[in-house]
Amino acid sequence: MKTRVAIGCAIFLALLTAARAGNWPQFRGPDGQGHADATNLPLHWSETQTVKWKTVLPGEGWSSPVIFGKQIWMTTALETGHSLRALCVDLDSGALVKEIELFQVEAPEFKHAVNSYASPTPVIEDGRVYFSFGDYGSACLATDSGKVLWKNRALRLEHENGPGSSPILYKNLIILNCDGTNVQYVAALDKMSGNVVWKTARSQKIDKAPPMLKAYSTPLVIQVKGEDQLISPAAEYVYAYEPANGKERWFVHYPGFSNVPRPVYGESLLYIGTGFGKPEMWAMLPGGKGNITEANVAWKYLKQAPAKPSPIFVGKSLFMISDNGIVTCLDGRTGKLH
């Protein structure tokens, strides 16, 4: 059995504890865009410096930790993907207080060496925590008892390289991107029952080999002129939907697939990483109907764009880091290099 050391979780804990920050309920924090209002954070840390505790966890999993109150939740996979589990760690002590098997998988599909069978990050709210393992299923637990409240295995797809897209919470819905090599769609589950509320297929057809149809990005809900839009990157296209019902509003066509970066939104512009191939960063106005590629794309930046890391927008600047470690800061409105 493999083990992993929760270094990332431990450092994350030290930073949040030092700052007296609040809950961290989803992938990339409260707003889904990586922002925190924490202050007085440590500027230096190591295996021993500025770390309050470290805990060895069973199995292998790349999910980010989520925090609510005194609980930290994440996922792991044991027995080379045959046992998919939820883990809960105590915020103050680092003690592993819950380990709950959610799914037994008879024949796990192939996964890439840089991925795990437990990569999607959970999403948490008061009393309930929601998990996705992609094709292997979604589930909800009660945070106090660890009781399984529901499971759903209706959202099937072939990942090719293992699961990656994290679930998000929108009002009474859990929304997931499901972009596989065989099928590509977005779906919403009722957060109380786990039943499918809506399921919308990607409208634009891509005449390419199946591996170039997949994506791993996590959607983001933004508000534009008082209306909510679900921004959902996929292979070669980013789509906007009405999050309550899955109705498509617009799309932008770009070159790229296996998209991983989560979108960010600021200064009235939406920033999208185009994925693998030759990664690019695009800025666009999120509005209109149908194909808005020509009318609404504000700028494109073609150098050192990330294929996997998500960007962040702070002030009026967009920061991104390429997969080979180059940090770039751009003017958010113009795309000009700072």
DALIN-V446890 format. One record per helix or strand. SS is the DSSP state (@ for helix, = for strand). FROM is the first residue (numbers start at 1). TO is the last residue. If there is no record, write none. Layout:
ss=SS from=FROM to=TO
ss=SS from=FROM to=TO
This chain:
ss== from=3 to=5
ss=@ from=7 to=19
ss== from=24 to=24
ss== from=56 to=58
ss== from=60 to=60
ss== from=66 to=68
ss== from=71 to=78
ss=@ from=79 to=81
ss== from=83 to=90
ss== from=96 to=104
ss== from=123 to=125
ss== from=128 to=132
ss=@ from=134 to=136
ss== from=138 to=142
ss== from=148 to=152
ss== from=168 to=170
ss== from=173 to=179
ss== from=184 to=190
ss== from=196 to=201
ss=@ from=210 to=213
ss== from=220 to=224
ss== from=227 to=234
ss== from=237 to=241
ss== from=248 to=253
ss== from=257 to=257
ss== from=264 to=266
ss== from=269 to=273
ss== from=276 to=276
ss== from=281 to=284
ss== from=290 to=291
ss=@ from=293 to=296
ss== from=297 to=301
ss== from=312 to=314
ss== from=317 to=321
ss== from=327 to=331
ss== from=337 to=337
